[in-house]
Amino acid sequence: MEVDAQIMSVRSLFIGRQNLDFMIDDCNLRKPEEACGLIVGTFENSVAMASDVMPVRNQSMSPYRFSIDPVVMFKAQKKAEELGQTIIGVYHSHPAGAEPSHLDVNYMTGTSYVWVIVEKCRDVKAFVYDGGVVEVKIEEKKGEAAGVTSRGPG
């Protein structure tokens, strides 16, 4: 099954507590700028299995939107592929509420990623686009080891 088809069927994101906490901390440390990063892992049936998260620079340097350098995306994808994985998602922060904005929804329609939104007060939600925005259940992976990509695209 191709990644595009896989992402539409995703209904759960399995991620370790260490990676969840890292995303939350990253988002809070980068206030007031909107933080963003990549989630690396694999797809298994209707589950996105996160193995690591990588913070990346917000090219927009804005508290209301984010953009990721395509060169950084390319390097991160190459690094993930070397480990038999792929970029399965992106995360970013919102100042209030963990629901996708209209801008998020527009970008979601053109990507094959799980979108994780971290609200500054620690609320974390995940979404995919499958003809409309669908919330994805976040489930904590037990016994999660440290991230395999060393927290950066290289």
Phi and psi in radians as a Rosetta constraint file:
Dihedral C 1 N 2 CA 2 C 2 CIRCULARHARMONIC -1.250 0.35
Dihedral N 2 CA 2 C 2 N 3 CIRCULARHARMONIC 2.758 0.35
Dihedral C 2 N 3 CA 3 C 3 CIRCULARHARMONIC -1.014 0.35
Dihedral N 3 CA 3 C 3 N 4 CIRCULARHARMONIC -0.746 0.35
Dihedral C 3 N 4 CA 4 C 4 CIRCULARHARMONIC -0.990 0.35
Dihedral N 4 CA 4 C 4 N 5 CIRCULARHARMONIC -0.785 0.35
Dihedral C 4 N 5 CA 5 C 5 CIRCULARHARMONIC -1.215 0.35
Dihedral N 5 CA 5 C 5 N 6 CIRCULARHARMONIC -0.640 0.35
Dihedral C 5 N 6 CA 6 C 6 CIRCULARHARMONIC -1.114 0.35
Dihedral N 6 CA 6 C 6 N 7 CIRCULARHARMONIC -0.749 0.35
Dihedral C 6 N 7 CA 7 C 7 CIRCULARHARMONIC -1.121 0.35
Dihedral N 7 CA 7 C 7 N 8 CIRCULARHARMONIC -0.607 0.35
Dihedral C 7 N 8 CA 8 C 8 CIRCULARHARMONIC -1.172 0.35
Dihedral N 8 CA 8 C 8 N 9 CIRCULARHARMONIC -0.450 0.35
Dihedral C 8 N 9 CA 9 C 9 CIRCULARHARMONIC -1.610 0.35
Dihedral N 9 CA 9 C 9 N 10 CIRCULARHARMONIC -0.105 0.35
Dihedral C 9 N 10 CA 10 C 10 CIRCULARHARMONIC -1.157 0.35
Dihedral N 10 CA 10 C 10 N 11 CIRCULARHARMONIC 2.264 0.35
Dihedral C 10 N 11 CA 11 C 11 CIRCULARHARMONIC -2.225 0.35
Dihedral N 11 CA 11 C 11 N 12 CIRCULARHARMONIC -0.095 0.35
Dihedral C 11 N 12 CA 12 C 12 CIRCULARHARMONIC -2.463 0.35
Dihedral N 12 CA 12 C 12 N 13 CIRCULARHARMONIC 2.509 0.35
Dihedral C 12 N 13 CA 13 C 13 CIRCULARHARMONIC -2.054 0.35
Dihedral N 13 CA 13 C 13 N 14 CIRCULARHARMONIC 1.995 0.35
Dihedral C 13 N 14 CA 14 C 14 CIRCULARHARMONIC -1.633 0.35
Dihedral N 14 CA 14 C 14 N 15 CIRCULARHARMONIC 2.151 0.35
Dihedral C 14 N 15 CA 15 C 15 CIRCULARHARMONIC -2.556 0.35
Dihedral N 15 CA 15 C 15 N 16 CIRCULARHARMONIC 2.482 0.35
Dihedral C 15 N 16 CA 16 C 16 CIRCULARHARMONIC -1.279 0.35
Dihedral N 16 CA 16 C 16 N 17 CIRCULARHARMONIC 2.636 0.35
Dihedral C 16 N 17 CA 17 C 17 CIRCULARHARMONIC -0.988 0.35
Dihedral N 17 CA 17 C 17 N 18 CIRCULARHARMONIC -0.676 0.35
Dihedral C 17 N 18 CA 18 C 18 CIRCULARHARMONIC -1.047 0.35
Dihedral N 18 CA 18 C 18 N 19 CIRCULARHARMONIC -0.748 0.35
Dihedral C 18 N 19 CA 19 C 19 CIRCULARHARMONIC -1.250 0.35
Dihedral N 19 CA 19 C 19 N 20 CIRCULARHARMONIC -0.657 0.35
Dihedral C 19 N 20 CA 20 C 20 CIRCULARHARMONIC -1.066 0.35
Dihedral N 20 CA 20 C 20 N 21 CIRCULARHARMONIC -0.843 0.35
Dihedral C 20 N 21 CA 21 C 21 CIRCULARHARMONIC -1.091 0.35
Dihedral N 21 CA 21 C 21 N 22 CIRCULARHARMONIC -0.658 0.35
Dihedral C 21 N 22 CA 22 C 22 CIRCULARHARMONIC -1.073 0.35
Dihedral N 22 CA 22 C 22 N 23 CIRCULARHARMONIC -0.792 0.35
Dihedral C 22 N 23 CA 23 C 23 CIRCULARHARMONIC -1.059 0.35
Dihedral N 23 CA 23 C 23 N 24 CIRCULARHARMONIC -0.783 0.35
Dihedral C 23 N 24 CA 24 C 24 CIRCULARHARMONIC -1.074 0.35
Dihedral N 24 CA 24 C 24 N 25 CIRCULARHARMONIC -0.835 0.35
Dihedral C 24 N 25 CA 25 C 25 CIRCULARHARMONIC -1.090 0.35
Dihedral N 25 CA 25 C 25 N 26 CIRCULARHARMONIC -0.751 0.35
Dihedral C 25 N 26 CA 26 C 26 CIRCULARHARMONIC -1.032 0.35
Dihedral N 26 CA 26 C 26 N 27 CIRCULARHARMONIC -0.793 0.35
Dihedral C 26 N 27 CA 27 C 27 CIRCULARHARMONIC -1.129 0.35
Dihedral N 27 CA 27 C 27 N 28 CIRCULARHARMONIC -0.683 0.35
Dihedral C 27 N 28 CA 28 C 28 CIRCULARHARMONIC -1.273 0.35
Dihedral N 28 CA 28 C 28 N 29 CIRCULARHARMONIC -0.584 0.35
Dihedral C 28 N 29 CA 29 C 29 CIRCULARHARMONIC -1.210 0.35
Dihedral N 29 CA 29 C 29 N 30 CIRCULARHARMONIC -0.487 0.35
Dihedral C 29 N 30 CA 30 C 30 CIRCULARHARMONIC -1.654 0.35
Dihedral N 30 CA 30 C 30 N 31 CIRCULARHARMONIC 0.176 0.35
Dihedral C 30 N 31 CA 31 C 31 CIRCULARHARMONIC -0.997 0.35
Dihedral N 31 CA 31 C 31 N 32 CIRCULARHARMONIC 2.560 0.35
Dihedral C 31 N 32 CA 32 C 32 CIRCULARHARMONIC -1.474 0.35
Dihedral N 32 CA 32 C 32 N 33 CIRCULARHARMONIC -0.075 0.35
Dihedral C 32 N 33 CA 33 C 33 CIRCULARHARMONIC -1.132 0.35
Dihedral N 33 CA 33 C 33 N 34 CIRCULARHARMONIC 2.548 0.35
Dihedral C 33 N 34 CA 34 C 34 CIRCULARHARMONIC -1.263 0.35
Dihedral N 34 CA 34 C 34 N 35 CIRCULARHARMONIC 2.139 0.35
Dihedral C 34 N 35 CA 35 C 35 CIRCULARHARMONIC -1.443 0.35
Dihedral N 35 CA 35 C 35 N 36 CIRCULARHARMONIC 2.721 0.35
Dihedral C 35 N 36 CA 36 C 36 CIRCULARHARMONIC -2.670 0.35
Dihedral N 36 CA 36 C 36 N 37 CIRCULARHARMONIC 2.783 0.35
Dihedral C 36 N 37 CA 37 C 37 CIRCULARHARMONIC -2.942 0.35
Dihedral N 37 CA 37 C 37 N 38 CIRCULARHARMONIC 3.107 0.35
Dihedral C 37 N 38 CA 38 C 38 CIRCULARHARMONIC -2.000 0.35
Dihedral N 38 CA 38 C 38 N 39 CIRCULARHARMONIC 2.620 0.35
Dihedral C 38 N 39 CA 39 C 39 CIRCULARHARMONIC -2.042 0.35
Dihedral N 39 CA 39 C 39 N 40 CIRCULARHARMONIC 2.198 0.35
Dihedral C 39 N 40 CA 40 C 40 CIRCULARHARMONIC -1.914 0.35
Dihedral N 40 CA 40 C 40 N 41 CIRCULARHARMONIC 2.509 0.35
Dihedral C 40 N 41 CA 41 C 41 CIRCULARHARMONIC 2.973 0.35
Dihedral N 41 CA 41 C 41 N 42 CIRCULARHARMONIC -2.563 0.35
Dihedral C 41 N 42 CA 42 C 42 CIRCULARHARMONIC -2.419 0.35
Dihedral N 42 CA 42 C 42 N 43 CIRCULARHARMONIC 2.895 0.35
Dihedral C 42 N 43 CA 43 C 43 CIRCULARHARMONIC -1.891 0.35
Dihedral N 43 CA 43 C 43 N 44 CIRCULARHARMONIC 2.341 0.35
Dihedral C 43 N 44 CA 44 C 44 CIRCULARHARMONIC -2.323 0.35
Dihedral N 44 CA 44 C 44 N 45 CIRCULARHARMONIC 1.776 0.35
Dihedral C 44 N 45 CA 45 C 45 CIRCULARHARMONIC 1.000 0.35
Dihedral N 45 CA 45 C 45 N 46 CIRCULARHARMONIC -2.098 0.35
Dihedral C 45 N 46 CA 46 C 46 CIRCULARHARMONIC -1.701 0.35
Dihedral N 46 CA 46 C 46 N 47 CIRCULARHARMONIC 0.375 0.35
Dihedral C 46 N 47 CA 47 C 47 CIRCULARHARMONIC -2.108 0.35
Dihedral N 47 CA 47 C 47 N 48 CIRCULARHARMONIC 2.306 0.35
Dihedral C 47 N 48 CA 48 C 48 CIRCULARHARMONIC -1.651 0.35
Dihedral N 48 CA 48 C 48 N 49 CIRCULARHARMONIC 2.121 0.35
Dihedral C 48 N 49 CA 49 C 49 CIRCULARHARMONIC -1.823 0.35
Dihedral N 49 CA 49 C 49 N 50 CIRCULARHARMONIC 1.799 0.35
Dihedral C 49 N 50 CA 50 C 50 CIRCULARHARMONIC -1.422 0.35
Dihedral N 50 CA 50 C 50 N 51 CIRCULARHARMONIC 2.308 0.35
Dihedral C 50 N 51 CA 51 C 51 CIRCULARHARMONIC -1.921 0.35
Dihedral N 51 CA 51 C 51 N 52 CIRCULARHARMONIC -0.391 0.35
Dihedral C 51 N 52 CA 52 C 52 CIRCULARHARMONIC -2.801 0.35
Dihedral N 52 CA 52 C 52 N 53 CIRCULARHARMONIC 2.774 0.35
Dihedral C 52 N 53 CA 53 C 53 CIRCULARHARMONIC -2.193 0.35
Dihedral N 53 CA 53 C 53 N 54 CIRCULARHARMONIC 2.523 0.35
Dihedral C 53 N 54 CA 54 C 54 CIRCULARHARMONIC -2.234 0.35
Dihedral N 54 CA 54 C 54 N 55 CIRCULARHARMONIC 2.005 0.35
Dihedral C 54 N 55 CA 55 C 55 CIRCULARHARMONIC -1.197 0.35
Dihedral N 55 CA 55 C 55 N 56 CIRCULARHARMONIC 2.502 0.35
Dihedral C 55 N 56 CA 56 C 56 CIRCULARHARMONIC -2.335 0.35
Dihedral N 56 CA 56 C 56 N 57 CIRCULARHARMONIC 2.762 0.35
Dihedral C 56 N 57 CA 57 C 57 CIRCULARHARMONIC -1.201 0.35
Dihedral N 57 CA 57 C 57 N 58 CIRCULARHARMONIC 2.370 0.35
Dihedral C 57 N 58 CA 58 C 58 CIRCULARHARMONIC -1.438 0.35
Dihedral N 58 CA 58 C 58 N 59 CIRCULARHARMONIC 1.850 0.35
Dihedral C 58 N 59 CA 59 C 59 CIRCULARHARMONIC -1.082 0.35
Dihedral N 59 CA 59 C 59 N 60 CIRCULARHARMONIC -0.484 0.35
Dihedral C 59 N 60 CA 60 C 60 CIRCULARHARMONIC -1.281 0.35
Dihedral N 60 CA 60 C 60 N 61 CIRCULARHARMONIC -0.386 0.35
Dihedral C 60 N 61 CA 61 C 61 CIRCULARHARMONIC 0.771 0.35
Dihedral N 61 CA 61 C 61 N 62 CIRCULARHARMONIC 0.900 0.35
Dihedral C 61 N 62 CA 62 C 62 CIRCULARHARMONIC -2.255 0.35
Dihedral N 62 CA 62 C 62 N 63 CIRCULARHARMONIC 2.616 0.35
Dihedral C 62 N 63 CA 63 C 63 CIRCULARHARMONIC -1.429 0.35
Dihedral N 63 CA 63 C 63 N 64 CIRCULARHARMONIC -0.054 0.35
Dihedral C 63 N 64 CA 64 C 64 CIRCULARHARMONIC -2.133 0.35
Dihedral N 64 CA 64 C 64 N 65 CIRCULARHARMONIC -0.095 0.35
Dihedral C 64 N 65 CA 65 C 65 CIRCULARHARMONIC -2.745 0.35
Dihedral N 65 CA 65 C 65 N 66 CIRCULARHARMONIC 2.846 0.35
Dihedral C 65 N 66 CA 66 C 66 CIRCULARHARMONIC -2.383 0.35
Dihedral N 66 CA 66 C 66 N 67 CIRCULARHARMONIC 2.732 0.35
Dihedral C 66 N 67 CA 67 C 67 CIRCULARHARMONIC -2.586 0.35
Dihedral N 67 CA 67 C 67 N 68 CIRCULARHARMONIC 2.574 0.35
Dihedral C 67 N 68 CA 68 C 68 CIRCULARHARMONIC -2.039 0.35
Dihedral N 68 CA 68 C 68 N 69 CIRCULARHARMONIC 2.310 0.35
Dihedral C 68 N 69 CA 69 C 69 CIRCULARHARMONIC -1.003 0.35
Dihedral N 69 CA 69 C 69 N 70 CIRCULARHARMONIC 2.223 0.35
Dihedral C 69 N 70 CA 70 C 70 CIRCULARHARMONIC -1.036 0.35
Dihedral N 70 CA 70 C 70 N 71 CIRCULARHARMONIC -0.539 0.35
Dihedral C 70 N 71 CA 71 C 71 CIRCULARHARMONIC -1.156 0.35
Dihedral N 71 CA 71 C 71 N 72 CIRCULARHARMONIC -0.690 0.35
Dihedral C 71 N 72 CA 72 C 72 CIRCULARHARMONIC -1.119 0.35
Dihedral N 72 CA 72 C 72 N 73 CIRCULARHARMONIC -0.750 0.35
Dihedral C 72 N 73 CA 73 C 73 CIRCULARHARMONIC -1.036 0.35
Dihedral N 73 CA 73 C 73 N 74 CIRCULARHARMONIC -0.787 0.35
Dihedral C 73 N 74 CA 74 C 74 CIRCULARHARMONIC -1.078 0.35
Dihedral N 74 CA 74 C 74 N 75 CIRCULARHARMONIC -0.827 0.35
Dihedral C 74 N 75 CA 75 C 75 CIRCULARHARMONIC -1.085 0.35
Dihedral N 75 CA 75 C 75 N 76 CIRCULARHARMONIC -0.733 0.35
Dihedral C 75 N 76 CA 76 C 76 CIRCULARHARMONIC -1.116 0.35
Dihedral N 76 CA 76 C 76 N 77 CIRCULARHARMONIC -0.717 0.35
Dihedral C 76 N 77 CA 77 C 77 CIRCULARHARMONIC -1.130 0.35
Dihedral N 77 CA 77 C 77 N 78 CIRCULARHARMONIC -0.745 0.35
Dihedral C 77 N 78 CA 78 C 78 CIRCULARHARMONIC -1.064 0.35
Dihedral N 78 CA 78 C 78 N 79 CIRCULARHARMONIC -0.776 0.35
Dihedral C 78 N 79 CA 79 C 79 CIRCULARHARMONIC -1.094 0.35
Dihedral N 79 CA 79 C 79 N 80 CIRCULARHARMONIC -0.749 0.35
Dihedral C 79 N 80 CA 80 C 80 CIRCULARHARMONIC -1.101 0.35
Dihedral N 80 CA 80 C 80 N 81 CIRCULARHARMONIC -0.762 0.35
Dihedral C 80 N 81 CA 81 C 81 CIRCULARHARMONIC -1.089 0.35
Dihedral N 81 CA 81 C 81 N 82 CIRCULARHARMONIC -0.614 0.35
Dihedral C 81 N 82 CA 82 C 82 CIRCULARHARMONIC -1.059 0.35
Dihedral N 82 CA 82 C 82 N 83 CIRCULARHARMONIC -0.430 0.35
Dihedral C 82 N 83 CA 83 C 83 CIRCULARHARMONIC -1.759 0.35
Dihedral N 83 CA 83 C 83 N 84 CIRCULARHARMONIC 0.172 0.35
Dihedral C 83 N 84 CA 84 C 84 CIRCULARHARMONIC 1.299 0.35
Dihedral N 84 CA 84 C 84 N 85 CIRCULARHARMONIC 0.433 0.35
Dihedral C 84 N 85 CA 85 C 85 CIRCULARHARMONIC -2.219 0.35
Dihedral N 85 CA 85 C 85 N 86 CIRCULARHARMONIC -2.979 0.35
Dihedral C 85 N 86 CA 86 C 86 CIRCULARHARMONIC -2.646 0.35
Dihedral N 86 CA 86 C 86 N 87 CIRCULARHARMONIC 2.935 0.35
Dihedral C 86 N 87 CA 87 C 87 CIRCULARHARMONIC -1.329 0.35
Dihedral N 87 CA 87 C 87 N 88 CIRCULARHARMONIC 2.047 0.35
Dihedral C 87 N 88 CA 88 C 88 CIRCULARHARMONIC -1.765 0.35
Dihedral N 88 CA 88 C 88 N 89 CIRCULARHARMONIC -0.254 0.35
Dihedral C 88 N 89 CA 89 C 89 CIRCULARHARMONIC -2.900 0.35
Dihedral N 89 CA 89 C 89 N 90 CIRCULARHARMONIC 2.999 0.35
Dihedral C 89 N 90 CA 90 C 90 CIRCULARHARMONIC -2.190 0.35
Dihedral N 90 CA 90 C 90 N 91 CIRCULARHARMONIC 2.621 0.35
Dihedral C 90 N 91 CA 91 C 91 CIRCULARHARMONIC -2.190 0.35
Dihedral N 91 CA 91 C 91 N 92 CIRCULARHARMONIC 2.643 0.35
Dihedral C 91 N 92 CA 92 C 92 CIRCULARHARMONIC -2.732 0.35
Dihedral N 92 CA 92 C 92 N 93 CIRCULARHARMONIC 2.893 0.35
Dihedral C 92 N 93 CA 93 C 93 CIRCULARHARMONIC -1.789 0.35
Dihedral N 93 CA 93 C 93 N 94 CIRCULARHARMONIC 2.717 0.35
Dihedral C 93 N 94 CA 94 C 94 CIRCULARHARMONIC -2.237 0.35
Dihedral N 94 CA 94 C 94 N 95 CIRCULARHARMONIC 2.472 0.35
Dihedral C 94 N 95 CA 95 C 95 CIRCULARHARMONIC -1.226 0.35
Dihedral N 95 CA 95 C 95 N 96 CIRCULARHARMONIC -0.495 0.35
Dihedral C 95 N 96 CA 96 C 96 CIRCULARHARMONIC -2.644 0.35
Dihedral N 96 CA 96 C 96 N 97 CIRCULARHARMONIC 2.023 0.35
Dihedral C 96 N 97 CA 97 C 97 CIRCULARHARMONIC 1.558 0.35
Dihedral N 97 CA 97 C 97 N 98 CIRCULARHARMONIC 2.427 0.35
Dihedral C 97 N 98 CA 98 C 98 CIRCULARHARMONIC -1.838 0.35
Dihedral N 98 CA 98 C 98 N 99 CIRCULARHARMONIC 0.622 0.35
Dihedral C 98 N 99 CA 99 C 99 CIRCULARHARMONIC -1.813 0.35
Dihedral N 99 CA 99 C 99 N 100 CIRCULARHARMONIC 2.575 0.35
Dihedral C 99 N 100 CA 100 C 100 CIRCULARHARMONIC -1.118 0.35
Dihedral N 100 CA 100 C 100 N 101 CIRCULARHARMONIC 2.377 0.35
Dihedral C 100 N 101 CA 101 C 101 CIRCULARHARMONIC -1.373 0.35
Dihedral N 101 CA 101 C 101 N 102 CIRCULARHARMONIC 3.012 0.35
Dihedral C 101 N 102 CA 102 C 102 CIRCULARHARMONIC -1.057 0.35
Dihedral N 102 CA 102 C 102 N 103 CIRCULARHARMONIC -0.666 0.35
Dihedral C 102 N 103 CA 103 C 103 CIRCULARHARMONIC -1.127 0.35
Dihedral N 103 CA 103 C 103 N 104 CIRCULARHARMONIC -0.746 0.35
Dihedral C 103 N 104 CA 104 C 104 CIRCULARHARMONIC -1.005 0.35
Dihedral N 104 CA 104 C 104 N 105 CIRCULARHARMONIC -0.819 0.35
Dihedral C 104 N 105 CA 105 C 105 CIRCULARHARMONIC -1.068 0.35
Dihedral N 105 CA 105 C 105 N 106 CIRCULARHARMONIC -0.727 0.35
Dihedral C 105 N 106 CA 106 C 106 CIRCULARHARMONIC -1.037 0.35
Dihedral N 106 CA 106 C 106 N 107 CIRCULARHARMONIC -0.768 0.35
Dihedral C 106 N 107 CA 107 C 107 CIRCULARHARMONIC -1.243 0.35
Dihedral N 107 CA 107 C 107 N 108 CIRCULARHARMONIC -0.611 0.35
Dihedral C 107 N 108 CA 108 C 108 CIRCULARHARMONIC -1.049 0.35
Dihedral N 108 CA 108 C 108 N 109 CIRCULARHARMONIC -0.618 0.35
Dihedral C 108 N 109 CA 109 C 109 CIRCULARHARMONIC -1.140 0.35
Dihedral N 109 CA 109 C 109 N 110 CIRCULARHARMONIC -0.363 0.35
Dihedral C 109 N 110 CA 110 C 110 CIRCULARHARMONIC -1.888 0.35
Dihedral N 110 CA 110 C 110 N 111 CIRCULARHARMONIC 0.238 0.35
Dihedral C 110 N 111 CA 111 C 111 CIRCULARHARMONIC -2.243 0.35
Dihedral N 111 CA 111 C 111 N 112 CIRCULARHARMONIC 2.860 0.35
Dihedral C 111 N 112 CA 112 C 112 CIRCULARHARMONIC -2.018 0.35
Dihedral N 112 CA 112 C 112 N 113 CIRCULARHARMONIC 0.949 0.35
Dihedral C 112 N 113 CA 113 C 113 CIRCULARHARMONIC -2.283 0.35
Dihedral N 113 CA 113 C 113 N 114 CIRCULARHARMONIC 2.714 0.35
Dihedral C 113 N 114 CA 114 C 114 CIRCULARHARMONIC -1.379 0.35
Dihedral N 114 CA 114 C 114 N 115 CIRCULARHARMONIC 2.316 0.35
Dihedral C 114 N 115 CA 115 C 115 CIRCULARHARMONIC -1.819 0.35
Dihedral N 115 CA 115 C 115 N 116 CIRCULARHARMONIC 2.037 0.35
Dihedral C 115 N 116 CA 116 C 116 CIRCULARHARMONIC -1.828 0.35
Dihedral N 116 CA 116 C 116 N 117 CIRCULARHARMONIC 2.244 0.35
Dihedral C 116 N 117 CA 117 C 117 CIRCULARHARMONIC -2.024 0.35
Dihedral N 117 CA 117 C 117 N 118 CIRCULARHARMONIC 2.180 0.35
Dihedral C 117 N 118 CA 118 C 118 CIRCULARHARMONIC -1.870 0.35
Dihedral N 118 CA 118 C 118 N 119 CIRCULARHARMONIC 1.983 0.35
Dihedral C 118 N 119 CA 119 C 119 CIRCULARHARMONIC -1.406 0.35
Dihedral N 119 CA 119 C 119 N 120 CIRCULARHARMONIC 2.467 0.35
Dihedral C 119 N 120 CA 120 C 120 CIRCULARHARMONIC -0.945 0.35
Dihedral N 120 CA 120 C 120 N 121 CIRCULARHARMONIC -0.407 0.35
Dihedral C 120 N 121 CA 121 C 121 CIRCULARHARMONIC -1.651 0.35
Dihedral N 121 CA 121 C 121 N 122 CIRCULARHARMONIC 0.409 0.35
Dihedral C 121 N 122 CA 122 C 122 CIRCULARHARMONIC 1.519 0.35
Dihedral N 122 CA 122 C 122 N 123 CIRCULARHARMONIC 0.073 0.35
Dihedral C 122 N 123 CA 123 C 123 CIRCULARHARMONIC -1.344 0.35
Dihedral N 123 CA 123 C 123 N 124 CIRCULARHARMONIC 2.250 0.35
Dihedral C 123 N 124 CA 124 C 124 CIRCULARHARMONIC -2.222 0.35
Dihedral N 124 CA 124 C 124 N 125 CIRCULARHARMONIC 2.227 0.35
Dihedral C 124 N 125 CA 125 C 125 CIRCULARHARMONIC -2.341 0.35
Dihedral N 125 CA 125 C 125 N 126 CIRCULARHARMONIC 2.736 0.35
Dihedral C 125 N 126 CA 126 C 126 CIRCULARHARMONIC -2.226 0.35
Dihedral N 126 CA 126 C 126 N 127 CIRCULARHARMONIC 2.604 0.35
Dihedral C 126 N 127 CA 127 C 127 CIRCULARHARMONIC -2.531 0.35
Dihedral N 127 CA 127 C 127 N 128 CIRCULARHARMONIC 2.687 0.35
Dihedral C 127 N 128 CA 128 C 128 CIRCULARHARMONIC -2.261 0.35
Dihedral N 128 CA 128 C 128 N 129 CIRCULARHARMONIC 2.885 0.35
Dihedral C 128 N 129 CA 129 C 129 CIRCULARHARMONIC -1.907 0.35
Dihedral N 129 CA 129 C 129 N 130 CIRCULARHARMONIC 2.062 0.35
Dihedral C 129 N 130 CA 130 C 130 CIRCULARHARMONIC -2.378 0.35
Dihedral N 130 CA 130 C 130 N 131 CIRCULARHARMONIC 1.230 0.35
Dihedral C 130 N 131 CA 131 C 131 CIRCULARHARMONIC 1.366 0.35
Dihedral N 131 CA 131 C 131 N 132 CIRCULARHARMONIC -0.143 0.35
Dihedral C 131 N 132 CA 132 C 132 CIRCULARHARMONIC -3.126 0.35
Dihedral N 132 CA 132 C 132 N 133 CIRCULARHARMONIC 2.973 0.35
Dihedral C 132 N 133 CA 133 C 133 CIRCULARHARMONIC -1.309 0.35
Dihedral N 133 CA 133 C 133 N 134 CIRCULARHARMONIC 2.228 0.35
Dihedral C 133 N 134 CA 134 C 134 CIRCULARHARMONIC -2.145 0.35
Dihedral N 134 CA 134 C 134 N 135 CIRCULARHARMONIC 2.180 0.35
Dihedral C 134 N 135 CA 135 C 135 CIRCULARHARMONIC -1.281 0.35
Dihedral N 135 CA 135 C 135 N 136 CIRCULARHARMONIC 2.428 0.35
Dihedral C 135 N 136 CA 136 C 136 CIRCULARHARMONIC -1.886 0.35
Dihedral N 136 CA 136 C 136 N 137 CIRCULARHARMONIC 2.344 0.35
Dihedral C 136 N 137 CA 137 C 137 CIRCULARHARMONIC -1.254 0.35
Dihedral N 137 CA 137 C 137 N 138 CIRCULARHARMONIC 2.273 0.35
Dihedral C 137 N 138 CA 138 C 138 CIRCULARHARMONIC -1.657 0.35
Dihedral N 138 CA 138 C 138 N 139 CIRCULARHARMONIC 2.150 0.35
Dihedral C 138 N 139 CA 139 C 139 CIRCULARHARMONIC -2.140 0.35
Dihedral N 139 CA 139 C 139 N 140 CIRCULARHARMONIC 2.346 0.35
Dihedral C 139 N 140 CA 140 C 140 CIRCULARHARMONIC -1.362 0.35
Dihedral N 140 CA 140 C 140 N 141 CIRCULARHARMONIC 2.219 0.35
Dihedral C 140 N 141 CA 141 C 141 CIRCULARHARMONIC -1.408 0.35
Dihedral N 141 CA 141 C 141 N 142 CIRCULARHARMONIC 2.275 0.35
Dihedral C 141 N 142 CA 142 C 142 CIRCULARHARMONIC -1.459 0.35
Dihedral N 142 CA 142 C 142 N 143 CIRCULARHARMONIC 2.591 0.35
Dihedral C 142 N 143 CA 143 C 143 CIRCULARHARMONIC 1.166 0.35
Dihedral N 143 CA 143 C 143 N 144 CIRCULARHARMONIC 0.546 0.35
Dihedral C 143 N 144 CA 144 C 144 CIRCULARHARMONIC -1.227 0.35
Dihedral N 144 CA 144 C 144 N 145 CIRCULARHARMONIC 2.221 0.35
Dihedral C 144 N 145 CA 145 C 145 CIRCULARHARMONIC -1.440 0.35
Dihedral N 145 CA 145 C 145 N 146 CIRCULARHARMONIC 2.997 0.35
Dihedral C 145 N 146 CA 146 C 146 CIRCULARHARMONIC -1.058 0.35
Dihedral N 146 CA 146 C 146 N 147 CIRCULARHARMONIC 2.692 0.35
Dihedral C 146 N 147 CA 147 C 147 CIRCULARHARMONIC -1.014 0.35
Dihedral N 147 CA 147 C 147 N 148 CIRCULARHARMONIC 2.545 0.35
Dihedral C 147 N 148 CA 148 C 148 CIRCULARHARMONIC -1.533 0.35
Dihedral N 148 CA 148 C 148 N 149 CIRCULARHARMONIC -0.260 0.35
Dihedral C 148 N 149 CA 149 C 149 CIRCULARHARMONIC -1.768 0.35
Dihedral N 149 CA 149 C 149 N 150 CIRCULARHARMONIC 0.200 0.35
Dihedral C 149 N 150 CA 150 C 150 CIRCULARHARMONIC 1.000 0.35
Dihedral N 150 CA 150 C 150 N 151 CIRCULARHARMONIC 0.559 0.35
Dihedral C 150 N 151 CA 151 C 151 CIRCULARHARMONIC 1.038 0.35
Dihedral N 151 CA 151 C 151 N 152 CIRCULARHARMONIC 0.630 0.35
Dihedral C 151 N 152 CA 152 C 152 CIRCULARHARMONIC -3.028 0.35
Dihedral N 152 CA 152 C 152 N 153 CIRCULARHARMONIC 2.624 0.35
Dihedral C 152 N 153 CA 153 C 153 CIRCULARHARMONIC -1.338 0.35
Dihedral N 153 CA 153 C 153 N 154 CIRCULARHARMONIC -0.116 0.35
